[in-house]
């Protein structure tokens, strides 16, 4: 969840609450595609459709990372 950014030095979308270090910190934000199902469960012709986008957030202060599925 985005939080208040009083200094405006950092874009708002990069400021996130970090649970491990307990503060509102700057995060590196990337998008990655992952397959949740096992390879054996996916038929070859459907493999390209099995990948889902995930937003990956990495705290630049403590290094903790988390991912959340983009809906």
Backbone as a printed PyTorch tensor [residue, N CA C, xyz], in Angstrom:
tensor([[[  0.8350,  -1.1690,   0.0000],
         [  0.0000,   0.0000,   0.0000],
         [  0.8860,   1.2390,   0.0000]],

        [[  0.5720,   2.2020,  -0.8390],
         [  1.3350,   3.4420,  -0.9130],
         [  1.0730,   4.2860,   0.3370]],

        [[  2.0770,   5.0320,   0.7460],
         [  1.9730,   5.8600,   1.9460],
         [  2.3420,   7.2980,   1.6050]],

        [[  2.1980,   8.1920,   2.5710],
         [  2.5140,   9.5970,   2.3570],
         [  4.0140,   9.7890,   2.1430]],

        [[  4.3600,  10.6960,   1.2670],
         [  5.7510,  10.9890,   0.9480],
         [  5.9440,  12.5050,   1.0550]],

        [[  6.2300,  13.0190,   2.2610],
         [  6.2820,  14.4660,   2.4540],
         [  7.4150,  15.1770,   1.7160]],

        [[  8.5380,  14.5170,   1.4420],
         [  9.6780,  15.1940,   0.8260],
         [  9.5540,  15.2990,  -0.6890]],

        [[  8.8220,  14.3960,  -1.3150],
         [  8.6230,  14.3650,  -2.7720],
         [  9.9150,  14.1220,  -3.5460]],

        [[ 11.0050,  13.7300,  -2.8710],
         [ 12.2500,  13.4060,  -3.5580],
         [ 12.1470,  12.0680,  -4.2820]],

        [[ 11.3200,  11.1920,  -3.7540],
         [ 11.1580,   9.8400,  -4.2800],
         [  9.7300,   9.7170,  -4.7950]],

        [[  9.5340,   9.1200,  -5.9800],
         [  8.1610,   8.9490,  -6.4720],
         [  7.3030,   8.1730,  -5.4720]],

        [[  6.0390,   8.5730,  -5.3430],
         [  5.1270,   7.9480,  -4.3820],
         [  5.0070,   6.4430,  -4.5590]],

        [[  5.0430,   5.9580,  -5.8040],
         [  4.8570,   4.5280,  -6.0350],
         [  6.0280,   3.6930,  -5.5300]],

        [[  7.1520,   4.3090,  -5.1900],
         [  8.2910,   3.5660,  -4.6540],
         [  8.2940,   3.4960,  -3.1310]],

        [[  7.4760,   4.3010,  -2.4690],
         [  7.4210,   4.3020,  -1.0090],
         [  6.3630,   3.3010,  -0.5680]],

        [[  6.7760,   2.2960,   0.1840],
         [  5.8810,   1.2510,   0.6830],
         [  6.1910,   0.9900,   2.1440]],

        [[  5.1980,   0.4540,   2.8440],
         [  5.4090,   0.0470,   4.2260],
         [  6.1570,  -1.2720,   4.2220]],

        [[  7.2460,  -1.3270,   4.9680],
         [  8.0590,  -2.5420,   5.0590],
         [  7.8190,  -3.1770,   6.4280]],

        [[  7.2380,  -4.3610,   6.4440],
         [  6.9500,  -5.0540,   7.7040],
         [  8.2190,  -5.4350,   8.4650]],

        [[  9.2490,  -6.0210,   7.8190],
         [ 10.4400,  -6.4350,   8.5800],
         [ 11.1750,  -5.2940,   9.2760]],

        [[ 11.3320,  -4.1450,   8.6130],
         [ 12.0600,  -3.0560,   9.2810],
         [ 11.1150,  -2.0450,   9.9250]],

        [[  9.8130,  -2.2260,   9.7430],
         [  8.8230,  -1.4460,  10.4660],
         [  8.7080,   0.0160,  10.0960]],

        [[  8.9960,   0.3680,   8.8670],
         [  8.8890,   1.7630,   8.4780],
         [  8.4010,   1.9410,   7.0590]],

        [[  8.2170,   3.1740,   6.6840],
         [  7.8510,   3.5130,   5.3230],
         [  9.1480,   3.7830,   4.5810]],

        [[  9.4960,   2.8750,   3.6820],
         [ 10.8090,   2.9050,   3.0360],
         [ 10.6840,   2.8980,   1.5210]],

        [[ 11.7740,   3.2710,   0.8700],
         [ 11.8310,   3.1930,  -0.5870],
         [ 12.0360,   1.7380,  -1.0000]],

        [[ 11.3100,   1.3170,  -2.0260],
         [ 11.4010,  -0.0500,  -2.5320],
         [ 11.7380,  -0.0460,  -4.0180]],

        [[ 12.4540,  -1.0530,  -4.4390],
         [ 12.6520,  -1.3290,  -5.8540],
         [ 11.4170,  -2.1060,  -6.2870]],

        [[ 10.7350,  -1.6710,  -7.3320],
         [  9.5050,  -2.3100,  -7.7800],
         [  9.7150,  -2.8430,  -9.1880]],

        [[  9.5310,  -4.1570,  -9.3680],
         [  9.6500,  -4.7740, -10.6850],
         [  8.4470,  -5.6850, -10.9190]],

        [[  8.2560,  -6.0760, -12.1690],
         [  7.2000,  -7.0280, -12.5160],
         [  7.8540,  -8.2390, -13.1330]],

        [[  7.4500,  -9.4070, -12.6570],
         [  7.9710, -10.6740, -13.1850],
         [  6.8150, -11.5870, -13.5010]],

        [[  7.0270, -12.4650, -14.4550],
         [  6.0010, -13.4410, -14.8080],
         [  6.3960, -14.7880, -14.2230]],

        [[  5.4540, -15.4070, -13.5180],
         [  5.6970, -16.7020, -12.8800],
         [  4.5950, -17.6730, -13.2520]],

        [[  4.9460, -18.9380, -13.2000],
         [  3.9750, -20.0010, -13.3820],
         [  3.7210, -20.6190, -12.0260]],

        [[  2.4710, -20.5860, -11.5700],
         [  2.1380, -21.1460, -10.2640],
         [  2.0100, -22.6580, -10.2970]],

        [[  1.5540, -23.2020, -11.4090],
         [  1.3410, -24.6410, -11.5210],
         [  2.6590, -25.3570, -11.8460]],

        [[  2.6830, -26.6380, -11.5970],
         [  3.8700, -27.4220, -11.9450],
         [  3.9100, -27.6430, -13.4480]],

        [[  5.0750, -27.8460, -13.9750],
         [  5.2440, -28.0650, -15.4150],
         [  4.4310, -29.2590, -15.9050]],

        [[  4.3270, -30.2980, -15.0920],
         [  3.6120, -31.4950, -15.4920],
         [  2.1080, -31.2460, -15.6320]],

        [[  1.5780, -30.2610, -14.9000],
         [  0.1450, -29.9780, -14.9200],
         [ -0.2680, -29.1080, -16.1100]],

        [[  0.7010, -28.5440, -16.8150],
         [  0.3990, -27.6360, -17.9180],
         [  0.6410, -28.3450, -19.2450]],

        [[ -0.3560, -28.3270, -20.0930],
         [ -0.1960, -28.9050, -21.4200],
         [  0.6810, -27.9780, -22.2550]],

        [[  1.5360, -28.5280, -23.1170],
         [  2.4820, -27.7030, -23.8890],
         [  1.8270, -26.5630, -24.6660]],

        [[  0.6700, -26.7880, -25.2640],
         [  0.0230, -25.7270, -26.0440],
         [ -0.5240, -24.6030, -25.1680]],

        [[ -0.6700, -24.8350, -23.8640],
         [ -1.1960, -23.8170, -22.9390],
         [ -0.1190, -23.1650, -22.0850]],

        [[  1.1230, -23.5600, -22.2650],
         [  2.2050, -23.0700, -21.4060],
         [  2.3430, -21.5490, -21.4440]],

        [[  2.1980, -20.9520, -22.5960],
         [  2.3540, -19.5060, -22.7160],
         [  1.2660, -18.7560, -21.9320]],

        [[  0.1020, -19.3750, -21.7330],
         [ -0.9910, -18.7420, -21.0100],
         [ -0.9620, -19.0150, -19.5020]],

        [[ -0.0590, -19.8530, -19.0500],
         [ -0.0150, -20.2560, -17.6480],
         [  0.7460, -19.2660, -16.7680]],

        [[  1.4470, -18.3350, -17.3700],
         [  2.2380, -17.3860, -16.5810],
         [  1.3750, -16.2370, -16.1020]],

        [[  1.6240, -15.7910, -14.8700],
         [  0.8760, -14.7050, -14.2480],
         [  1.8390, -13.5830, -13.8620]],

        [[  1.4170, -12.3180, -13.9810],
         [  2.3020, -11.2130, -13.5620],
         [  2.3040, -11.0350, -12.0440]],

        [[  3.4800, -10.8230, -11.4990],
         [  3.6610, -10.5560, -10.0710],
         [  4.4740,  -9.2890,  -9.9010]],

        [[  4.0720,  -8.4440,  -8.9680],
         [  4.8200,  -7.2480,  -8.6000],
         [  5.7840,  -7.6730,  -7.4930]],

        [[  7.0590,  -7.4340,  -7.7130],
         [  8.0730,  -7.7970,  -6.7280],
         [  8.5890,  -6.5130,  -6.0890]],

        [[  8.4960,  -6.4550,  -4.7600],
         [  8.9100,  -5.2760,  -3.9970],
         [ 10.1130,  -5.6480,  -3.1390]],

        [[ 11.2050,  -4.9000,  -3.2840],
         [ 12.3930,  -5.1400,  -2.4710],
         [ 12.7410,  -3.8550,  -1.7320]],

        [[ 12.7840,  -3.9510,  -0.4090],
         [ 13.1040,  -2.7950,   0.4240],
         [ 14.5780,  -2.4270,   0.2290]],

        [[ 14.8290,  -1.1750,  -0.1040],
         [ 16.2050,  -0.7330,  -0.3130],
         [ 16.9100,  -0.4210,   1.0030]],

        [[ 16.1730,  -0.4530,   2.1050],
         [ 16.7490,  -0.1870,   3.4260],
         [ 17.2460,  -1.4750,   4.0870]],

        [[ 16.3640,  -2.5150,   4.1290],
         [ 16.7450,  -3.7460,   4.8250],
         [ 16.9410,  -4.9430,   3.8800]],

        [[ 16.5250,  -4.8200,   2.6190],
         [ 16.7140,  -5.8900,   1.6560],
         [ 15.6140,  -6.9350,   1.6090]],

        [[ 14.6040,  -6.8060,   2.4670],
         [ 13.5040,  -7.7730,   2.4660],
         [ 12.7090,  -7.6290,   1.1660]],

        [[ 12.2020,  -8.7600,   0.6690],
         [ 11.4100,  -8.6960,  -0.5450],
         [ 10.1230,  -9.4960,  -0.3840]],

        [[  9.1300,  -9.0980,  -1.1650],
         [  7.8660,  -9.8190,  -1.1930],
         [  7.2970,  -9.6660,  -2.5810]],

        [[  6.3890, -10.5630,  -2.9370],
         [  5.7350, -10.4650,  -4.2300],
         [  4.2390, -10.5650,  -4.0510]],

        [[  3.5230,  -9.9120,  -4.9440],
         [  2.0720,  -9.9470,  -4.9030],
         [  1.5700, -10.0680,  -6.3380]],

        [[  0.5620, -10.8920,  -6.4930],
         [  0.0190, -11.1230,  -7.8280],
         [ -0.7180,  -9.8760,  -8.3050]],

        [[ -0.4610,  -9.4970,  -9.5380],
         [ -1.1410,  -8.3660, -10.1400],
         [ -2.4440,  -8.8740, -10.7220]],

        [[ -3.5310,  -8.2850, -10.2950],
         [ -4.8440,  -8.7570, -10.7390],
         [ -5.3390,  -7.9100, -11.8800]]])
